[in-house]
Amino acid sequence: MRPGVVALASASLLVVGAAPAGTPRPPLPARMADTGGGTQLISAVAPGAGSTSGTVTWWDRVDGTWVKAGSASARFGAKGLVEGARRRQSTNTTPTGLYGLPYAFGIEAAPRGTSYEYRRVGKDSWWCQDNDSRVYNRWSEPRARDCRAAESEHLVSYGALYAHALVIGFNYERPVKGRGAGIFLHVKGRGATAGCVSVSRDAMRRILRWADPGRKPHIAIGTAKGPTAITRY
């Protein structure tokens, strides 16, 4: 036997965490640092921080194992993705991180079978993005007096994009002015978003029928690897 062969073979057996050949990789949620404590999860993954497209997958935890319930192609911000805690408003970036999903809304009626709280958009429905307003990053109907129209989204004007949507709880519980407002999972248009995550209308309807508030679904947004890797959240 050539010198060094035994040592090399022995060293190969000591690789920490090495999985035997052919061992299936655990599902994505099982590799994440946190999934929010519920038994449903939406993952939104882009190849890299500069990407504007990727994949949204929704998962169920069944008997202790995460099982894929569906997936769809997705679009992200026109300027890619950025760590949520470092995001700034009006940068066209999608914030990475793990977030709750407070409620759903839409210009159209909720898909049959939807159990999530669902608000219908009307002509007086606004989402305030005015940093000087007391209702910053909140639905406002009618628009609050201290919330300028030029600094807000008139929801009904977004047409097909807001046919159906889920509010992503980014900067929502204790809003930090200037960090960003109005980040949703919604129906996609022709291109990248202004910071939201978007999927097809069919996928959005499937997600709304699937989401069960009693199972505390969250959404995790991140990249396949790097500092904003989804497995960090």
C-alpha angles and dihedrals in degrees: 000000000000116000114264097024094106092046092049092049092048092050091053090058092055098061104130114238094002110157121218114259111275095024108142116241114248115253115269097258090054089058095050125101092229137003099186099262097273132107097243127064138176115207120198111191130182123188092239144350092268094051123113097192138047142123137302117204128180121210140195125205106224121180090339096312128103112235126189111243097180145324140205140180113269143196128221136190120316089241095045128240133321136183106279095230090056099043120121127204121262094019095116090233128134113232116235121217143080116297142174123240106231099186146323130249141177149169087235125057117273114272113262109271096031111145097175120103103269127192121199116226115235135181091273097047115119137168108217117225096163109126090207095056129099088222096054111158093010138111107258121194112203099015111265116249092240093050112088116220091223088059096047143064118249093211099205091057091067093072116182093010091067097036083116131359145162120220110237110216095230111143088350112117096050105008117214109210112240096020096096144276139211101039109165143165100235146149112297127238131198098303148359122329134243089250105310129107115246135191135173120290090248092052091048091053091048091051092051092051089048100045113098116190090204089064093054100232119202133186123230117198122191150112131278091252143345131062092326096044111151091230089069092067 
